[in-house]
Amino acid sequence: MDLPDSDIGMMNEANLCISPSGKSFVQGLNMSRYDYETGKLRQKFGVMPYRSSDLTRLPNGSGIMLNDRLMGFDKNGFSVRRFTPPGTDPEAYRCWRFNEKGTGGFVFVDGDGLYSFTYDRVPKNFEQIDLGGKTDFRGMRYFDKKGMLGIVFSNGAILVDVKKMELVQAFPVESETTFDIFETDEDYYCDLSPDGSTFAFIGSAMSWNDIICYDVKSGQQKWVRPGGEETIENLRFLPDGKSIAFTLQGDELHMVNIKDGEDIEMLNMEPETEWYTTISPSGMVAATRPGSDEGGALGRIVVLYYLNSEEVYSSLEGHKEMVWNVLFLNDQSRVMTQAENFKIWTTEEFPNDMEYHERCLATITLFNDTDDWLVTTTDGRFDASPGAMEKMYYVKDGVQIIPLEALYEGFYTPNLLTQIMNGEQGATPVDINKIKSPPTVKIQYNGTSQRNLEVEDETNAPSFNVTTATAKVQVQALCEDAAIAEIRLFHNGKLIENSTRNLSVEDDTPSGDALTKSFTINLIAGENNLRAVAINSQRTESQPADLVLNYKPATPAPSGSGGVTLHLVVVGINTYKNSKYNLNYALADATGFKDAMVKNCGKIVSSCQEHFITNENALKSNIVAELNKVAAAAKPQDVFVMYYAGHGVVAEDAGKEFYLVPHDVTQLYGNDGALAQKGLSASELRAFSQKIKAQKQLFILDACQSSGALGTVAARGAAEEKAIAQLARSTGTHWLTAAGSEQFASEFTQLGHGVFTYVLLKGLGGAADTGDGKVTVKELDAYLQEQVPELTQQYKGTPQYPSSYGFGQDFPVGVK
């Protein structure tokens, strides 16, 4: 056959993967899937991996600077932000530098010179800086704590005050010989001493490659350390402020006295070591890339050296392509390397015989032209942006393609990188190397057989016109080598009642399982999108099967009948039976939210049904009773919103179930039996979401952990986030929560509310609107993500980051 015009041969591994049916294949750098006979594009799993060679650590160690984006990873989670100055050619960006918070910085652009910028959600306020006509840029460092920017040119260097944008000092090189540095995006060309008194940079003075040292106050040259014919790289003042370290031609590491530039120590590293060498912030460890081709691994191994000896204490092996950068994180306890992707390694308790999966803590994959990202571990756990999750896949046994989304329940781990950087050990219920094949699923309407309904062989869902208000569909699931645990059917994105869970199937055999399930669907006028998914005993999902039923009532509904109702359940608990759990603003938050929703009700829906439960009345039995009323009354076209302000915890038992904590729970931890009896669990919330027919559902949790749980909040916070993420995805609903893993929901007297709800109320009032006069769930989420960290930083000194998971329809919840 004729192969399609694509990127065959550009990947070193897995250029061509044939599907189990033999009807399609995946190939090429962009991971596109084609029909085997016709060459027709069926699906695009991925995009071009990010290939930048630039890698620089943020001044405070909480992120990594690249040439057009910022990777942030700290206790608040992982993020990727791209920067694009208006009116400039992306190929002209020479160097980005950010302040410690990543909210602003500088970019040098060929032909234009230096720009300063600020950043919130969208880059803005790019201002060109006059450098006296200098454009022969060579390197740049941002000394945030000193408020200085150091820039190296071909014939000198300057220090700039970043607040006043004024020249502090110029350091000319008295030589006609110019110096050209190979990599302009690295930040090892200059450094400022810890006390800010001395500035040193790599340049050309007495010879081809020198270190030139100046007194900042006087601007007078102190000394020049000639490099001779060998390349000087990796210039760093050591923390003691008395010496400077640098590498010479890659295979020698020198330390010189800051007073006179005289050598005080030299370390011989592995012969033929290349210039990719990095010194740890502590000045104790150096990492370099050997130039030898031992074992056919040229440039793919990184070696770690102690600076106070000539001892090699470990090596990092695992990249499939040439390593371009090495950076130390958390001083020297973590190392990041960059090749075909980014890997984070541990250097703690690091004997040479450690296995790859023990040394490599995580792999980070970025993509060209998007902000998408993926974090994975060797045991199969992953965290990803929604876009990356849709594009990426796992290849089983070299041939079977399993989309990443199919592994969500077993392997998705929110804030995975945060846990890794904190040294937390995670685990998966199933070995990724022993996963069974995912199920396959078909969906049929009224017994009519649809040909080839599997997503693998159809690009468009079958569509039928229907004139009855109800429709019967049948879902058939098959799994070759594992039992089927659950069938889910979604109606316009929302899980419908009567899905199966925890099945006991009589014809289950060790070799596999088959199941057929029938559903009766209450249709809404217009398009009804049905999606079926089967899940096996390892919690691996099938690819979905889709069906569209276009319902046109034979007789139009009478004028004034029906309409859309907002069913609003609001719970606020200030006072608990155990007074040590009392809160200050939960009741005010709940009242404010209820009033805001009711005020806007007539502008969004036809009517509103309120269910308001507070303090001593907020018992599980009362909350359940109100939810049952909603379940009895809600129609598919209605909207359901539940707001909860109070405590939320994760049980300590093996199940780690997440619970909302009603008034009469007297012990948050240490009595899981009482918590299960009196608390409202995630499983129960899932059941109510499924039972309530309203297809548009939003759950908002302004839930605090008790301060008594500080010692274990990290693990519990991660478990809570995963529980909520799975709730959102399995039910097709939206969830907004006040604080992510390892954080507490914050309350402040100055605001009269918890910060989360204070911002929430402003957003509902119109501040979150992007232009059409209505505030949708996604707009509200974006507003919370922007404003909550800013306010908590302002009032508390540390930012609090809300979490959100949304898998259903977007819909308006407020007006401007």
C-alpha positions in Angstrom: 0.0 0.0 0.0 1.0 3.6 -0.2 1.9 5.0 3.2 0.6 8.4 4.1 2.8 11.5 4.0 3.9 11.6 7.6 6.9 11.4 9.9 7.9 7.7 9.6 11.5 7.0 10.6 11.9 10.1 12.8 11.6 8.2 16.1 14.4 5.9 17.3 11.9 3.4 18.8 8.4 2.2 18.0 8.1 3.8 14.6 5.2 1.5 13.7 2.7 -0.1 16.1 0.0 -2.3 14.6 -3.4 -2.5 16.4 -4.6 -5.8 17.7 -7.3 -6.0 15.0 -4.6 -5.4 12.3 -6.8 -2.7 10.7 -4.8 0.3 11.7 -1.3 1.4 12.8 0.3 4.2 14.7 3.6 5.7 13.5 5.6 8.8 13.2 6.9 11.4 15.6 3.4 12.9 16.1 2.0 9.5 17.0 -0.8 9.6 14.4 -3.1 6.6 13.7 -4.0 5.5 10.2 -6.3 2.9 8.6 -4.0 0.1 7.3 -5.7 -0.3 3.9 -6.6 3.2 2.9 -4.0 5.3 4.8 -6.8 7.5 6.2 -6.0 9.4 9.4 -8.1 8.0 12.2 -6.7 9.6 15.4 -3.9 11.8 16.5 -2.6 10.6 19.8 0.1 13.1 20.4 2.1 16.2 19.3 5.7 16.9 18.7 7.8 16.5 21.9 9.5 19.7 23.2 13.1 19.7 22.1 14.6 22.8 23.7 18.2 22.6 24.9 17.7 25.4 27.4 17.4 24.6 31.1 18.0 27.1 33.9 16.9 27.0 37.6 14.6 29.7 39.0 16.5 31.7 41.7 14.4 30.2 44.5 14.6 26.7 43.1 10.8 26.3 42.6 10.9 26.0 38.9 12.9 25.7 35.6 13.3 28.3 32.9 13.3 27.3 29.3 13.6 29.4 26.2 9.9 30.1 25.8 8.2 28.7 28.9 8.4 28.2 32.7 8.1 24.9 34.4 7.0 25.4 38.0 7.1 22.7 40.6 6.9 23.1 44.3 4.5 22.3 47.2 1.7 23.8 45.2 2.0 21.4 42.2 3.4 21.3 38.7 2.6 23.9 36.0 3.8 25.0 32.6 3.4 28.6 31.3 4.4 29.7 27.9 5.6 33.3 27.1 5.2 35.0 23.7 6.1 38.6 23.4 3.8 40.3 20.9 5.2 41.2 17.5 8.4 39.2 17.7 9.7 36.2 15.8 9.8 33.1 18.2 13.1 32.2 16.5 14.6 35.5 17.7 14.2 34.9 21.4 17.8 34.5 22.7 17.3 34.3 26.5 14.5 34.4 29.1 15.0 35.2 32.8 12.3 35.2 35.4 12.1 36.5 39.0 11.8 34.1 41.9 8.0 34.0 41.7 7.9 33.6 38.0 5.7 36.7 37.7 8.0 38.8 35.6 11.4 39.1 34.1 13.4 39.8 31.0 13.8 38.5 27.5 16.6 39.4 25.0 15.4 39.4 21.4 17.8 39.4 18.4 17.5 42.7 16.6 15.4 44.4 19.2 17.5 44.1 22.4 16.2 43.7 25.9 12.5 43.7 27.1 11.1 43.6 30.6 7.7 42.0 31.2 5.2 41.1 33.9 3.1 38.0 33.9 -0.2 36.9 35.4 -2.5 34.6 33.3 -1.5 36.3 30.0 1.9 37.8 29.3 1.6 41.6 29.0 3.4 44.9 29.5 6.5 44.1 27.5 8.7 47.2 27.6 11.9 47.7 25.6 14.9 48.7 27.6 17.6 51.0 26.2 21.0 49.4 26.5 22.8 52.1 24.6 22.5 50.3 21.3 24.1 47.1 22.5 22.8 44.0 20.7 25.8 41.7 20.7 24.3 39.7 23.5 26.1 36.7 25.0 24.5 35.8 28.3 22.3 37.0 31.2 21.6 36.2 34.8 18.9 37.5 37.1 20.0 38.2 40.7 16.6 38.5 42.1 17.5 38.9 45.8 19.9 41.7 45.0 17.5 43.3 42.5 20.2 43.1 39.8 20.4 41.8 36.2 23.8 40.9 34.8 24.3 40.9 31.0 27.4 39.8 29.1 28.2 41.2 25.7 31.0 40.4 23.3 33.2 43.1 24.7 32.1 43.6 28.3 29.3 43.3 30.8 26.8 45.5 32.7 24.7 45.3 35.9 21.2 46.8 35.8 18.9 47.8 38.7 15.7 45.9 37.8 13.4 48.2 39.8 14.7 51.5 38.5 15.8 50.1 35.2 19.0 52.0 35.5 22.6 51.1 34.8 24.4 50.2 38.1 27.8 49.6 36.6 29.6 48.8 33.3 32.5 46.5 33.1 34.4 46.9 29.8 37.0 44.5 28.4 40.1 46.3 27.2 40.7 44.2 24.2 39.7 44.3 20.5 39.2 40.6 20.6 35.5 39.6 20.9 34.3 36.5 22.6 31.5 34.3 21.2 29.8 31.8 23.6 28.2 28.7 22.1 25.1 28.5 24.1 23.5 32.0 24.8 20.6 30.6 26.8 22.6 29.2 29.7 23.2 31.4 32.8 26.8 30.4 33.7 28.5 33.3 31.9 28.5 35.7 34.9 27.8 35.7 38.7 27.4 38.1 41.5 29.0 37.4 44.9 26.7 36.6 47.8 27.3 40.0 49.4 26.8 41.8 46.0 30.3 43.4 46.1 32.0 41.5 43.3 31.0 40.7 39.8 32.7 38.1 37.6 32.1 37.0 34.0 33.6 35.0 31.2 35.0 37.2 28.5 38.0 38.1 26.4 40.8 40.1 27.8 44.4 38.7 28.0 43.6 35.5 26.1 40.8 33.7 24.2 38.8 32.6 27.2 39.2 34.3 30.6 37.4 35.1 33.9 37.3 38.8 34.5 36.5 40.0 38.1 35.3 43.5 39.0 34.6 45.5 42.1 30.9 46.5 41.8 31.0 49.8 43.7 34.1 51.3 42.0 33.7 49.5 38.7 37.5 48.8 38.8 38.9 45.5 37.5 40.3 43.3 40.3 41.9 40.5 38.4 41.8 38.3 35.2 42.2 34.6 35.3 43.4 33.4 31.8 41.8 30.4 30.4 44.4 29.9 27.7 43.3 27.7 24.8 40.8 25.8 26.9 37.2 26.7 27.4 36.0 28.1 30.7 32.4 27.3 31.6 30.0 27.0 34.6 31.1 30.1 36.5 29.8 30.2 40.1 30.6 32.0 43.3 30.5 29.4 46.1 28.2 30.0 49.1 31.0 31.0 51.4 31.6 34.1 49.2 35.4 33.5 49.3 35.9 31.5 46.1 34.7 30.9 42.5 34.3 27.5 40.9 34.4 26.8 37.2 35.2 24.0 34.7 38.0 24.1 32.2 37.4 22.2 29.0 34.9 20.1 30.9 37.4 17.6 32.4 38.9 19.9 35.1 37.0 21.7 37.9 38.8 24.6 39.4 38.3 26.8 42.5 40.0 30.2 42.7 40.4 32.8 45.4 37.9 35.7 45.0 40.6 38.2 46.2 43.3 37.5 43.5 42.0 34.8 41.2 44.7 32.4 42.2 43.9 28.6 42.0 43.2 27.1 45.4 42.0 23.6 44.3 41.6 21.5 41.1 39.6 18.3 40.5 40.4 16.1 37.6 37.2 14.6 36.2 36.8 11.8 33.8 38.9 12.2 30.6 37.2 13.6 27.6 34.4 14.9 29.7 32.3 17.4 27.7 31.4 20.9 28.5 27.9 20.0 29.9 29.0 20.3 33.5 27.0 21.8 36.4 28.0 22.7 40.0 25.5 22.2 42.8 24.3 25.3 44.7 26.2 24.1 47.8 29.4 23.8 45.8 29.8 20.2 47.0 28.9 18.2 43.9 29.5 18.4 40.2 27.6 16.7 37.4 29.0 16.2 34.0 28.4 14.2 30.7 31.4 12.0 29.8 32.5 12.1 26.2 33.4 8.5 25.9 31.3 6.0 23.9 31.3 3.2 26.5 28.6 0.7 25.8 27.3 2.8 22.8 25.9 5.4 25.2 27.7 8.5 24.0 26.4 11.5 25.7 23.5 9.6 27.4 25.2 9.1 30.8 25.7 11.8 33.6 28.4 11.3 36.2 28.3 12.8 39.7 31.6 13.9 41.4 32.3 15.1 45.0 34.2 18.4 44.7 36.3 17.8 47.8 37.9 14.6 46.2 38.3 13.0 42.8 35.7 10.4 43.6 32.9 9.5 41.2 30.0 8.6 43.5 27.3 7.7 41.0 26.1 7.8 37.4 22.7 8.5 35.9 21.8 6.2 33.0 18.4 5.9 31.3 18.1 8.5 28.6 17.7 7.2 25.0 19.2 10.3 23.4 22.0 12.7 24.0 21.8 14.6 27.3 21.8 18.4 26.8 21.5 19.8 30.2 22.0 18.9 33.9 20.6 20.9 36.8 20.6 20.4 40.6 17.3 20.8 42.5 16.9 21.0 46.2 20.6 21.8 46.6 22.1 18.5 45.5 19.5 15.9 46.6 17.7 16.0 43.2 19.2 16.3 39.7 17.3 17.1 36.5 18.6 16.0 33.1 17.3 16.9 29.7 17.4 14.8 26.5 14.4 13.5 24.7 12.5 14.4 27.8 13.3 15.7 31.3 14.2 13.2 34.1 14.4 13.9 37.9 16.9 11.6 39.8 17.6 11.1 43.5 21.2 11.5 44.7 20.3 10.4 48.2 21.7 7.0 49.4 22.9 6.5 45.9 25.1 3.3 45.5 26.3 2.5 42.1 24.3 -0.7 41.9 20.9 1.0 42.3 18.4 0.0 39.6 17.2 2.6 37.1 13.7 2.6 38.5 15.1 3.4 42.0 17.3 6.3 40.8 14.9 7.9 38.3 12.1 9.5 40.3 10.1 11.0 37.5 10.0 11.8 33.8 8.5 15.0 32.5 7.3 15.3 28.9 6.5 18.7 27.3 5.1 19.5 23.8 5.8 22.0 21.1 3.2 24.7 20.6 1.1 23.8 23.7 1.2 24.2 27.5 0.5 20.5 27.9 2.7 18.3 30.1 3.0 14.8 31.4 4.7 13.5 34.5 5.3 9.7 34.8 7.1 7.3 37.1 8.6 3.9 36.3 5.8 2.1 38.1 3.2 3.7 35.8 1.8 6.5 37.9 1.1 9.7 36.0 -0.1 13.3 36.3 -1.0 15.3 33.2 -2.7 18.3 31.8 -6.1 17.4 30.2 -4.6 18.0 26.7 -1.7 15.7 27.3 -4.0 13.0 28.8 -6.0 13.0 25.6 -2.9 12.7 23.4 -0.7 10.1 25.2 -0.9 6.4 25.3 0.8 3.3 26.7 2.0 0.5 24.4 1.5 -2.9 25.9 3.9 -5.7 24.7 5.1 -3.4 21.9 1.9 -3.6 19.9 -1.2 -2.9 21.8 -2.1 0.8 22.2 -3.8 1.8 25.5 -4.7 5.5 25.8 -3.5 7.1 29.0 -7.1 8.0 29.9 -7.9 4.2 30.1 -5.4 3.9 33.0 -6.9 6.9 35.0 -8.4 5.1 38.0 -5.4 2.9 38.6 -2.5 5.2 37.8 -3.6 8.8 37.8 -2.0 10.6 40.7 -2.7 14.3 41.3 0.3 16.4 42.3 2.6 13.5 41.6 5.7 15.6 41.2 5.0 17.4 44.5 4.9 14.1 46.3 8.1 12.9 44.6 10.0 16.1 45.5 8.8 15.8 49.1 10.3 12.3 49.2 6.9 10.5 49.5 6.7 6.9 48.4 3.7 6.1 46.2 2.4 2.8 44.9 0.0 1.5 42.3 -2.5 -1.3 42.8 -1.3 -3.0 39.6 2.2 -3.5 38.1 2.2 -1.5 34.9 4.1 -4.3 33.3 1.4 -6.8 34.2 -1.7 -4.9 33.1 -4.4 -6.9 31.3 -5.8 -5.9 28.0 -8.6 -3.3 28.3 -12.2 -4.3 27.6 -14.0 -3.6 24.4 -17.5 -2.2 24.3 -20.4 -1.8 21.9 -23.6 0.2 22.2 -26.9 -0.6 20.4 -30.1 1.3 20.1 -33.4 -0.6 20.5 -31.8 -3.8 19.4 -30.8 -2.4 16.1 -27.3 -3.6 15.3 -24.8 -0.9 14.4 -21.9 -2.1 12.3 -18.4 -1.5 13.7 -19.3 0.7 16.7 -15.9 0.4 18.3 -14.0 3.7 18.2 -11.1 1.8 16.5 -13.0 1.5 13.3 -15.3 4.5 13.3 -14.5 8.2 13.3 -18.1 9.4 13.8 -20.7 8.1 16.2 -23.8 6.5 14.6 -26.8 8.9 14.8 -30.6 8.1 14.9 -33.7 10.3 14.8 -36.1 9.5 17.7 -39.7 10.6 18.3 -40.3 8.9 21.7 -39.3 10.5 25.0 -37.5 7.3 26.2 -35.1 5.1 24.4 -33.6 1.7 25.2 -30.0 1.0 24.6 -27.9 -2.0 25.1 -24.2 -2.0 26.1 -22.1 -5.1 25.4 -18.7 -5.4 27.1 -16.0 -8.0 26.5 -12.6 -8.5 28.2 -10.3 -11.3 27.0 -8.1 -11.8 30.1 -9.7 -10.0 33.0 -13.2 -9.8 34.6 -15.4 -6.8 33.8 -16.0 -4.8 37.0 -18.2 -2.0 35.8 -20.1 -0.6 32.8 -20.7 3.2 32.7 -23.2 5.0 30.4 -23.0 8.7 30.1 -25.8 10.9 28.8 -24.6 14.2 27.5 -21.4 13.7 29.5 -23.1 12.9 32.9 -23.2 9.4 34.4 -26.7 8.0 34.4 -28.3 5.8 37.1 -28.4 2.0 36.7 -24.8 1.7 35.7 -23.2 -1.4 37.1 -20.5 -1.4 39.7 -18.8 -4.2 41.7 -20.4 -6.8 39.5 -20.8 -10.5 40.3 -21.1 -12.2 37.0 -22.1 -15.8 36.8 -20.3 -16.6 33.6 -17.0 -15.1 34.7 -14.1 -17.4 33.8 -10.3 -17.1 34.4 -9.8 -16.3 30.7 -12.0 -13.3 30.6 -15.5 -11.9 30.9 -18.5 -10.8 28.9 -21.5 -8.7 30.0 -24.5 -7.1 28.4 -26.5 -4.4 30.1 -29.7 -2.7 29.1 -30.6 1.0 29.9 -33.8 3.0 29.5 -32.9 6.7 28.8 -35.1 9.7 29.4 -34.3 11.9 26.4 -34.2 15.7 26.2 -35.4 17.5 23.1 -32.5 17.9 20.6 -29.2 16.0 20.6 -28.6 13.2 23.1 -25.0 12.0 23.1 -24.5 8.6 24.7 -21.1 7.2 25.6 -20.5 3.7 27.0 -17.3 2.6 28.8 -16.4 -0.7 30.3 -13.8 -1.2 33.2 -12.0 -4.4 34.0 -11.0 -5.8 37.4 -7.7 -3.9 37.2 -9.7 -0.6 36.7 -8.5 -0.3 33.1 -11.1 1.4 30.9 -12.2 0.4 27.4 -12.1 2.9 24.6 -15.6 4.5 24.6 -18.4 3.6 22.2 -20.6 6.5 21.2 -24.2 6.9 19.9 -26.3 10.0 19.1 -30.1 10.1 19.4 -31.8 13.2 18.0 -35.1 13.5 19.8 -37.8 15.6 18.2 -41.1 15.4 20.2 -44.1 14.5 18.0 -46.1 17.1 19.9 -44.4 20.3 21.1 -44.5 20.9 24.8 -47.3 23.3 25.9 -46.2 26.9 26.4 -45.0 27.7 29.9 -44.6 24.0 30.9 -41.3 22.5 32.1 -38.5 25.0 32.1 -35.1 24.6 33.8 -34.8 24.4 37.6 -31.8 25.1 39.7 -31.6 22.6 42.6 -29.4 24.1 45.2 -28.1 22.2 48.3 -26.0 24.4 50.6 -24.3 23.1 53.8 -22.4 25.4 56.2 -21.0 24.3 59.6 -19.4 26.8 62.0 -20.1 24.9 65.2 -19.3 21.2 65.7 -20.3 18.9 68.5 -16.6 18.8 69.3 -15.8 22.5 69.7 -12.2 22.2 68.8 -13.2 21.7 65.2 -15.3 24.9 65.1 -14.8 27.3 62.2 -15.1 31.0 61.9 -16.6 31.7 58.4 -18.2 28.5 57.1 -21.7 29.7 57.9 -21.1 33.2 56.4 -19.6 31.5 53.3 -22.5 29.2 52.9 -25.1 32.0 53.4 -23.3 34.3 51.0 -23.1 31.6 48.3 -26.8 30.7 48.7 -27.8 34.4 48.5 -25.7 35.0 45.4 -27.1 32.0 43.6 -30.7 32.8 44.5 -30.3 36.4 43.5 -29.1 35.4 40.0 -31.5 32.5 39.7 -34.1 34.1 37.5 -31.5 35.4 35.1 -30.0 31.9 34.5 -32.9 29.3 35.0 -36.7 29.4 35.3 -36.9 28.6 39.0 -34.8 27.7 42.1 -35.3 25.1 44.8 -33.2 25.8 47.9 -32.0 23.3 50.5 -30.1 25.1 53.2 -28.6 23.1 56.1 -26.4 24.7 58.9 -24.6 23.9 62.2 -26.4 21.4 64.5 -28.9 20.6 61.7 -26.1 19.5 59.4 -26.3 15.8 60.2 -25.8 13.1 57.7 -29.5 12.0 57.8 -30.6 15.6 57.1 -28.2 16.1 54.2 -29.2 12.7 52.7 -32.9 13.6 53.0 -32.4 16.8 51.1 -30.4 15.1 48.4 -33.1 12.5 48.1 -35.7 15.3 47.5 -33.5 16.6 44.7 -33.2 13.2 43.2 -37.0 12.8 43.2 -37.6 16.2 41.6 -34.7 16.9 39.2 -35.2 16.5 35.4 -32.4 15.9 32.9 -32.5 19.5 31.6 -32.2 20.9 35.2 -29.1 22.2 37.0 -27.8 20.8 40.4 -25.3 22.7 42.5 -24.1 21.5 45.9 -22.0 23.8 48.1 -20.3 22.6 51.3 -18.3 24.6 53.9 -16.9 22.7 56.8 -14.3 20.0 57.4 -13.3 17.3 54.9 -11.1 14.4 55.7 -9.7 11.1 54.3 -10.0 8.0 56.4 -6.9 6.3 57.6 -7.9 2.8 56.6 -6.8 1.0 53.5 -9.7 2.3 51.5 -8.7 6.0 52.2 -12.3 7.1 51.5 -12.9 10.8 51.4 -15.6 12.2 53.7 -17.5 15.4 54.3 -17.7 15.9 58.1 -21.2 16.7 59.5 -21.8 18.4 62.8 -21.9 15.3 65.1 -18.6 13.8 64.0 -16.4 14.2 67.1 -13.2 12.7 66.0 -11.7 13.4 62.5 -8.9 10.8 62.8 -8.5 7.6 64.6 -12.1 6.3 64.5 -12.9 5.4 60.9 -15.9 3.4 62.0 -17.7 6.4 63.4 -16.6 8.5 60.4 -18.1 5.9 58.0 -21.3 5.9 60.0 -21.8 9.7 60.4 -19.7 11.2 57.6 -20.9 11.6 53.9 -18.5 9.6 51.8 -17.3 10.1 48.3 -19.0 6.9 47.3 -22.3 8.2 48.6 -21.8 11.5 46.8 -21.1 9.5 43.6 -24.3 7.5 44.1 -26.4 10.7 44.5 -24.8 12.3 41.5 -25.8 9.3 39.5 -29.3 9.2 41.0 -29.9 12.9 40.4 -31.0 13.2 36.7 -29.9 16.8 36.2 -27.2 16.6 33.5 -25.4 19.8 34.6 -23.9 19.3 38.0 -21.4 21.3 40.1 -20.0 20.4 43.5 -18.1 23.1 45.5 -16.2 22.1 48.6 -14.7 24.8 50.8 -13.4 22.1 53.2 -10.7 22.5 55.8 -8.4 19.9 57.4 -8.0 20.1 61.1 -4.8 21.7 62.4 -4.3 18.6 64.5 -3.6 16.6 61.3 -0.5 18.6 60.2 1.8 15.6 60.6 0.0 13.5 58.0 -1.8 16.1 55.9 0.4 15.6 52.8 -0.6 12.0 52.2 -4.2 12.6 53.1 -4.3 15.7 50.9 -3.1 13.7 47.9 -5.7 10.9 48.6 -8.4 13.5 48.9 -7.5 15.1 45.5 -7.5 11.7 43.8 -10.9 10.8 45.3 -12.4 14.0 44.0 -10.7 13.7 40.6 -12.1 10.2 40.2 -15.6 11.4 41.4 -15.6 14.1 38.8 -14.5 11.8 36.0 -16.6 8.8 36.9 -19.8 10.9 37.2 -19.2 13.5 34.4 -19.5 16.4 36.8 -17.6 19.5 37.9 -15.8 19.8 41.3 -14.2 23.0 42.7 -12.3 22.6 45.9 -10.7 25.3 48.2 -7.3 23.8 48.7 -5.1 21.2 47.0 -2.9 18.6 48.5 -0.8 19.6 51.5 -2.8 22.8 52.1 -5.5 24.1 54.4 -8.5 26.2 53.3 -7.7 29.7 54.6 -9.9 32.1 56.6 -9.2 35.8 57.1 -10.8 38.3 59.4 -10.1 41.1 57.0 -12.4 39.5 54.3 -15.2 38.3 56.5 -15.1 35.0 54.5 -12.7 32.2 53.7 -10.5 33.3 50.8 -11.9 30.7 48.5 -15.5 31.7 48.9 -14.7 35.4 49.0 -13.2 35.0 45.5 -16.0 32.7 44.5 -18.6 35.3 45.3 -16.8 38.0 43.4 -16.6 35.7 40.4 -20.3 34.8 40.5 -21.0 38.5 40.7 -19.4 39.0 37.3 -15.7 39.4 37.9 -15.1 36.0 36.3 -17.0 36.8 33.1 -14.9 37.0 29.9 -17.3 39.0 27.8 -20.8 37.6 27.3 -22.3 38.7 30.6 -22.6 35.2 32.0 -20.2 33.3 34.3 -19.8 29.7 33.4 -18.2 26.9 35.5 -15.0 27.0 33.6 -14.8 30.8 33.7 -15.3 30.6 37.5 -12.6 28.0 37.8 -10.1 30.1 35.9 -10.9 33.1 38.1 -10.4 31.1 41.3 -7.1 29.7 40.0 -5.9 33.2 39.4 -7.2 35.1 42.4 -7.0 32.7 45.3 -3.2 32.3 45.3 -2.8 36.1 45.0 -5.0 36.9 48.0 -3.6 34.1 50.2 -0.1 35.4 49.3 -1.2 38.9 50.3 -2.9 38.0 53.6 -1.0 34.9 54.7 2.4 35.2 53.1 2.1 31.8 51.2 -0.2 31.1 48.3 -3.1 28.6 48.5 -4.0 26.9 45.2 -7.6 25.6 44.7 -8.1 22.3 42.8 -10.6 21.7 40.1 -11.8 18.7 38.1 -14.4 19.0 35.4 -15.7 16.4 33.0 -19.3 17.4 32.3 -21.0 20.1 30.2 -20.0 23.7 30.9 -22.9 25.9 31.9 -23.6 29.4 33.4 -23.8 29.8 37.2 -23.6 33.6 37.5 -24.2 36.8 35.7 -22.4 40.1 35.4 
